[in-house]
């Protein structure tokens, strides 16, 4: 699956989507490029409840078993604030603990997203549970 160049949120999709958008994500097929009504494209993967670590050492927190990659234009500061989250320096943090749970990555060229034997591949990033 290939996504266009741009800024993308990588992490548990339940953290950053409102009810209607998350419902659409839940209804979408796994391991395919899908689209929200707003036009934001995403790929989702069903994962076990474990934290993923990428090849850069970042650890992604997983809460809903729906891990994905979605255009960062979906980020809504009010929704993040409501969920006690904040976005700074390309990361999504839990405000209470300051623990980073997901990140935003800029891809300058189209990139491939796919499930692998050991986890998920997002462009050059390899994520494993």
N, C-alpha and C positions, 0 to 999 in steps of 0.2 A: 504494500500500500504506500503510495507516495503522497505527501502533503507539500503544498507550495511553500516557498521561502517566506519567512516572517517570524514574529515573536509567538512562542507557544508556551502554555502552561503544561507542565508535566507533573502528574500526581493523581491522587484520589479525586475524582471528579465531584464527589459529594461536597467537598469543602468549598467550592467556588461557584456552584450553580444553584440558582433558585429552584423552587419546586417544579415549575412548568418545564424548564429546560432539563432538569435532572430526570423528570418523567420521560421526556423525549429520548434522553440518553439511555435510560433503562429499557425502553422499547426498541432501540436500535440493535442491529445485529453486532455480535462480537467480531472483532478482527476485520472490520470493513471501515472505509471512510464514509462517514455520515455527516449530516448537516442539521444545525438547529434552524428554527424559523428565521432567526436573524441573519443566517447565511454563514455563521461560524462553523467551520469544518472540524471534525474530531474523529479520533480512532479510540475505541475502548477495548479493554481486555478484562476478562474475569480472572481474578487472582485470589490466592489464599490470603488470609489475614496475617500478613507478615510485612515487615518493613523491607523495602527494596534499597539496595545500595548500587550506585552507578560507578562507572570506571573512573570518575573524578573524585570518588569518596563521599559523595553526597548521599544521605539517607532519607528516603521518602517514607512518610508515615501513611499507612493504609488503614482505612476505617470501614469502607463500605464494600469491599471486594470488587469495585469497579474503578480500575486504574485507567488513565487515559492521557491523551495528548490532544489539546484543544487550543485554538487560536486565543492568544492572551487578550484579545479585545472583549472577551466575555467578563473579565474581571470587573467587579462592581465594588467600589470602596465601601459603600454603605452596607452591602451584604457581608463583606469581609468583617467589617466592624461589628455587625450584629452577631457574627459567629466567633467573636473574640480573636480575629485573625488580622494580620496586617501584611502589606506588601512593601518591601523595601530591598533595594540592591539586588533585584532579580530573584528574590526568595519570598515565599509565603511563610510567615511566622505565627505561632500561637502567641498572643499577647501576654497571657498569664505566665507562661514559662520561658518565653523568648526562644523556644525550640523551633528550628526550621522544619517544615513538613512537606514542602514542595518547592519547585523552582520554575522560573521563566527562562527560556533559552531562545536566543536569536539564531535562526538558521538563514544563512545568506543565499542558499540555493535550495531547490526542492530536495526533500529527504525521504528516506524510506523508514516506515514504522512497521515492525513485525514481531510476532511472538517467536521466540527461539526455544531451543531445547532447554536452556538454562534460565530463561527469563524473557525480557523484552528488549528489543533493539530500537533506538530512536536516533536515526542518523548515525553519528559516530559513538553515541552513548550506548553502553551496554548496561542493562539493569538486571540484577539478580536478587532473588529472595534469600 
